[in-house]
């Protein structure tokens, strides 16, 4: 990356630190919340985002840095990975030639992607990626119903728990996670997958982090 981009990255880190240190977590996701049309999903995010563990806003997208592009490594990397995954979804969902989802489904997709890695290191920072983090995040949603009806809550939960796609076996070869089966589950996995590809690096500016 160019020196100028590295300078921008350092500014992003400072911006993320400033906002997350004041625990205004919702503000960090203002831009993503604006992508959503339904007031019920906006209200839900306003309620659940403050419950996301603080470490989420600081750690890298992967414990080793081997499996994600440079923009998602280091301080604030997991947050940037999430934002890019949401943006990928948003762009594809806005193209009627590329999807046939309803407005309700589109909103559920965006909510699920925003929350998919919310417990990547567990409920407290365990210092490494929990292989079962899709299950943890799925349960996190179900335990915090707030204003959502059961059907909407289940849809988001199902989208989160299958987001790892075919990478569903632990180090012992045991299948721990469910594979995506429906088109909407596969879509969420695709957006997460693309956000993690090293050849798809993204240049961030400060406004993309905060607003």
KATAWO-V274075 format. One record per residue. N is the residue number from 0. RES is the residue in one small letter. OMEGA is omega in radians with two decimals (999 if undefined). D_LAST is the distance of its C-alpha to the last C-alpha in Angstrom with 2 decimals. Layout:
# KATAWO-V274075
N|RES|OMEGA|D_LAST  N|RES|OMEGA|D_LAST
This chain:
# KATAWO-V274075
0|x|-3.14|23.81  1|x|3.13|24.13  2|x|-3.11|24.13  3|x|3.12|21.32  4|x|3.09|19.11  5|x|3.11|20.31  6|x|3.10|19.34  7|x|-3.14|15.73  8|x|-3.14|15.89  9|x|3.08|17.30  10|x|3.12|14.54  11|x|-3.13|12.04  12|x|3.13|14.57  13|x|-3.14|14.75  14|x|3.12|11.07  15|x|3.12|11.34  16|x|-3.07|14.67  17|x|-3.08|13.67  18|x|-3.07|11.33  19|x|3.12|13.63  20|x|3.09|16.65  21|x|3.11|15.94  22|x|3.07|15.59  23|x|-3.02|12.44  24|x|-3.14|11.75  25|x|-3.12|10.33  26|x|-3.14|7.34  27|x|-3.11|6.75  28|x|3.14|7.02  29|x|-3.07|5.35  30|x|-3.11|4.79  31|x|3.12|8.27  32|x|3.13|9.72  33|x|3.09|9.39  34|x|-3.01|11.52  35|x|-3.08|14.18  36|x|-3.02|16.87  37|x|3.13|18.99  38|x|-3.11|18.54  39|x|3.13|20.56  40|x|3.06|18.21  41|x|3.12|15.16  42|x|3.14|17.50  43|x|3.14|18.65  44|x|3.10|15.34  45|x|3.13|14.77  46|x|-3.01|18.24  47|x|-3.12|18.43  48|x|3.12|15.25  49|x|-3.14|16.61  50|x|3.10|19.77  51|x|-3.12|18.48  52|x|-3.10|20.40  53|x|-3.05|18.92  54|x|-3.12|20.20  55|x|-3.05|17.86  56|x|-3.08|15.03  57|x|-3.00|17.55  58|x|3.05|20.11  59|x|-3.09|20.51  60|x|3.06|20.59  61|x|-3.08|24.38  62|x|-3.07|26.85  63|x|-3.06|28.80  64|x|-3.06|26.28  65|x|-2.88|28.78  66|x|3.14|27.08  67|x|3.12|23.60  68|x|-3.03|22.39  69|x|-3.08|21.71  70|x|-3.09|17.91  71|x|3.03|18.19  72|x|3.06|20.87  73|x|-3.09|20.88  74|x|3.10|18.52  75|x|-3.05|15.35  76|x|3.14|16.90  77|x|3.07|17.03  78|x|-3.13|13.34  79|x|3.07|12.86  80|x|-3.13|15.78  81|x|-3.14|14.37  82|x|3.13|11.12  83|x|3.10|13.56  84|x|3.10|15.99  85|x|-3.13|13.74  86|x|3.08|12.86  87|x|3.12|16.62  88|x|-3.10|17.51  89|x|-3.11|15.37  90|x|-3.13|16.99  91|x|-3.13|20.42  92|x|3.13|20.25  93|x|3.13|19.61  94|x|-3.06|22.83  95|x|3.10|25.83  96|x|-3.02|28.16  97|x|-3.14|26.62  98|x|3.11|26.47  99|x|-3.12|28.26  100|x|3.04|26.17  101|x|3.09|25.97  102|x|3.11|22.85  103|x|3.14|23.52  104|x|3.12|23.81  105|x|3.12|20.65  106|x|3.13|18.64  107|x|3.10|20.72  108|x|-3.10|20.05  109|x|3.11|16.25  110|x|-3.11|16.79  111|x|-3.14|19.46  112|x|3.12|17.61  113|x|-3.06|14.72  114|x|-2.93|17.63  115|x|-3.13|20.19  116|x|-3.02|20.18  117|x|3.11|19.29  118|x|-3.02|22.85  119|x|3.09|23.54  120|x|-3.09|25.58  121|x|3.13|26.90  122|x|2.96|26.32  123|x|-3.06|26.69  124|x|3.11|26.11  125|x|3.06|29.32  126|x|3.13|28.42  127|x|3.13|28.59  128|x|3.01|27.45  129|x|-3.12|29.25  130|x|-3.13|30.82  131|x|-3.08|30.71  132|x|3.05|27.00  133|x|3.11|26.58  134|x|3.13|29.25  135|x|-3.12|27.76  136|x|3.09|24.33  137|x|3.11|26.25  138|x|3.10|28.31  139|x|3.11|25.33  140|x|-3.10|24.12  141|x|-3.13|27.69  142|x|-3.10|28.26  143|x|-3.02|25.29  144|x|-3.07|26.04  145|x|-3.02|24.59  146|x|-3.01|24.61  147|x|3.02|25.08  148|x|-3.06|28.46  149|x|-3.10|30.34  150|x|3.13|30.07  151|x|-3.13|26.27  152|x|3.14|26.13  153|x|3.13|28.74  154|x|3.13|27.02  155|x|3.13|23.81  156|x|3.14|26.09  157|x|3.12|28.21  158|x|-3.14|25.37  159|x|-3.00|24.19  160|x|3.13|27.72  161|x|-2.99|28.62  162|x|-3.13|25.61  163|x|3.09|27.71  164|x|-3.08|30.02  165|x|3.13|33.38  166|x|-2.99|32.52  167|x|-3.12|33.88  168|x|3.13|36.76  169|x|-3.07|36.92  170|x|3.13|38.89  171|x|3.13|42.10  172|x|3.13|41.56  173|x|3.11|41.12  174|x|-3.09|38.79  175|x|-3.02|36.28  176|x|3.07|33.51  177|x|3.03|33.79  178|x|3.06|33.30  179|x|-3.13|31.28  180|x|-3.10|33.82  181|x|3.13|32.18  182|x|-3.11|30.23  183|x|3.05|27.06  184|x|3.13|27.49  185|x|3.13|28.16  186|x|3.13|25.02  187|x|3.09|22.84  188|x|-3.13|24.98  189|x|-3.11|24.61  190|x|3.07|20.81  191|x|-3.14|21.06  192|x|-3.12|24.02  193|x|3.13|22.44  194|x|-3.10|19.46  195|x|-3.08|22.22  196|x|-3.04|24.39  197|x|-3.09|24.99  198|x|3.10|25.70  199|x|-3.13|22.28  200|x|-3.04|20.34  201|x|3.07|16.79  202|x|-3.13|15.59  203|x|2.92|12.16  204|x|-3.05|10.52  205|x|-3.07|8.44  206|x|3.13|5.36  207|x|3.13|6.03  208|x|-2.94|6.27  209|x|-2.93|3.78  210|x|999|0.00
